[in-house]
Amino acid sequence: MRKRYLFFDIDGTLLAGGYENSYIPLSTKEALCRLRDQGHFLAIATGRSHAMAKETMHALGFENMVSDGGHGITVENRLLGIKPLRKEEVLPLLRECDEQKLPWSLQLDDSDTRVAPDERFPDAIHDDYMKTVVTPDLRPEETENIYKVYVACQSPQEQALASLSSLPWCRYQKDCLFVEPACKGEGIKAIMDYFHADYRDVVVFGDSKNDLSMFLDEWTKVAMGNASPELKAKADYITSDVDKDGIYHACAALGLF
């Protein structure tokens, strides 16, 4: 069988049940086993940072991953590197946040910890997604790398931040927006180039808007039944929902096993 390179988003694609009650359907586990038996290359493609995704990667039996929204590359359990955000684009945003009195924090390394210049950010954000460490002498312009930015605000407060127009950002929570890379396709191409493989052998699986960056014309695109309308519009194949054997049905329909 022709070897294919398969890249899966996590939440809503591999995992059902939502963030708080996530689980991998039995049919998805069976599909992944059959795909491995056929000799296909399997990888995760996620917006999560490498540090926040590697436990899930291992738990699901993967060794390869595009993380950090396309900026992080892991091959055979070895992190090849993570590209930071462009600081010249981030610093104007932080200045605007200060002017608008919007608390912010930064992820400066590959960890589960973000840093904030004062207590306003942890006081405004009520989640356990990451640890927040207050660093009063934090000077963003002097940091080596900035991987993600978190701004404590509720919609439509972000409309006052003109710098966001040149940055990739999204909102997963009502009281915080995330500035993070949104170029999963670039990360997939980096892995394919690493193996000198043909882009036409790529198959991607996704469900949400942040997966649009990997729904490229160069390869096969599968949208879950629970996917956003925007993603379905770009898909080559639309399968059933994640909790209705979507992964298994798609792989069988595409002749992958």
Number of C-alpha atoms within 10 A of each C-alpha: 9 8 14 20 20 21 24 22 25 23 19 23 24 25 19 18 14 10 10 6 8 14 15 18 20 11 17 22 16 12 22 20 12 16 21 12 10 15 15 18 16 20 24 26 31 26 24 18 25 25 15 18 21 21 12 13 19 12 9 16 14 19 17 23 30 34 28 29 25 28 26 26 23 21 16 11 14 11 16 11 11 19 14 19 19 12 16 9 13 21 15 15 23 22 14 16 20 12 10 13 12 20 23 26 27 24 22 18 17 15 13 15 17 22 21 21 18 17 14 16 23 19 10 16 19 11 11 7 10 12 12 19 17 16 14 11 9 15 9 17 12 7 10 10 17 20 23 21 21 23 23 24 22 14 11 7 11 18 10 11 17 12 18 17 10 10 17 15 18 15 15 9 14 11 15 22 20 19 20 25 26 24 20 28 21 16 24 27 19 17 20 16 12 10 10 10 15 14 17 12 15 20 22 24 29 32 27 19 15 22 26 21 16 27 24 14 12 14 15 19 23 26 32 28 23 20 24 17 14 14 22 24 12 16 22 14 17 21 23 17 19 27 22 17 18 25 29 24 17 20 20 12 12 12 8 19 16
